């Protein structure tokens, strides 16, 4: 029981730190923007400006949280980078990781297009994302910085904690659920749960954080800048995108799994 409590406590600690920092960043940005623009903009315009830059605040929160994690691990005489397993990535892994991200992004974007009208709350999420993409720094935060941090948090820390108590299937499932709940929206939670499953699996298969990082960054890039535009102009081909996405995702995951099994067999043969 003690081991389970320690794991639960560590997971709560890591996620709570990030959550509190996000809330603090939002409050501080709200105060600063109100003071700065109160004489030149209306309340609605200030709110719009804040939404445009909110992901910059999230990015800053991620950096601050990462620094705190590093200090926590240093106090325990551990290395955060070793815990997360930053290793070299090979060319074929790179290619099939990109293919997997392409496939899942095609499926997710098509799913959102078909179902978003049934989820009223998703309209605000979509507006916030589009507002964040209006600035270069916001775009970098959405596509690069936040995904990198989320992989360190949810795969490097949370998933590794869960593996201390549970098997692979349960660990991957729980961390995916936490990852989905953290996004705070039902529709977004559905496709981020699927994303979390895939990211968790490839992380466990290869024990290399760079693979889910690359996959997550690619997924966000395709899901925010490529497929929404593509589907806007070619909506009638949505079934084609779903089928193609399923094929690409299946082939890439099958290859990555087989590659990992081959590596394990080679290691056992050479042992």
Secondary structure as the mmCIF struct_conf table of DSSP 4:
data_model
#
loop_
_struct_conf.conf_type_id
_struct_conf.id
_struct_conf.beg_label_comp_id
_struct_conf.beg_label_asym_id
_struct_conf.beg_label_seq_id
_struct_conf.end_label_comp_id
_struct_conf.end_label_asym_id
_struct_conf.end_label_seq_id
HELX_RH_AL_P HELX_RH_AL_P1 UNK A 2 UNK A 37
TURN_TY1_P TURN_TY1_P1 UNK A 38 UNK A 40
BEND BEND1 UNK A 41 UNK A 41
HELX_RH_AL_P HELX_RH_AL_P2 UNK A 43 UNK A 75
TURN_TY1_P TURN_TY1_P2 UNK A 76 UNK A 77
HELX_RH_AL_P HELX_RH_AL_P3 UNK A 80 UNK A 84
TURN_TY1_P TURN_TY1_P3 UNK A 85 UNK A 85
HELX_RH_AL_P HELX_RH_AL_P4 UNK A 91 UNK A 115
HELX_RH_3T_P HELX_RH_3T_P1 UNK A 116 UNK A 118
TURN_TY1_P TURN_TY1_P4 UNK A 120 UNK A 121
HELX_RH_AL_P HELX_RH_AL_P5 UNK A 122 UNK A 132
TURN_TY1_P TURN_TY1_P5 UNK A 133 UNK A 134
BEND BEND2 UNK A 135 UNK A 135
HELX_RH_AL_P HELX_RH_AL_P6 UNK A 136 UNK A 140
HELX_RH_PI_P HELX_RH_PI_P1 UNK A 141 UNK A 145
HELX_RH_AL_P HELX_RH_AL_P7 UNK A 146 UNK A 150
HELX_RH_PI_P HELX_RH_PI_P2 UNK A 151 UNK A 159
HELX_RH_AL_P HELX_RH_AL_P8 UNK A 160 UNK A 162
TURN_TY1_P TURN_TY1_P6 UNK A 163 UNK A 165
BEND BEND3 UNK A 166 UNK A 166
HELX_RH_AL_P HELX_RH_AL_P9 UNK A 168 UNK A 182
TURN_TY1_P TURN_TY1_P7 UNK A 183 UNK A 183
HELX_RH_AL_P HELX_RH_AL_P10 UNK A 186 UNK A 206
HELX_RH_AL_P HELX_RH_AL_P11 UNK A 209 UNK A 221
HELX_RH_PI_P HELX_RH_PI_P3 UNK A 222 UNK A 226
HELX_RH_AL_P HELX_RH_AL_P12 UNK A 227 UNK A 233
HELX_RH_3T_P HELX_RH_3T_P2 UNK A 235 UNK A 237
HELX_RH_AL_P HELX_RH_AL_P13 UNK A 238 UNK A 270
#
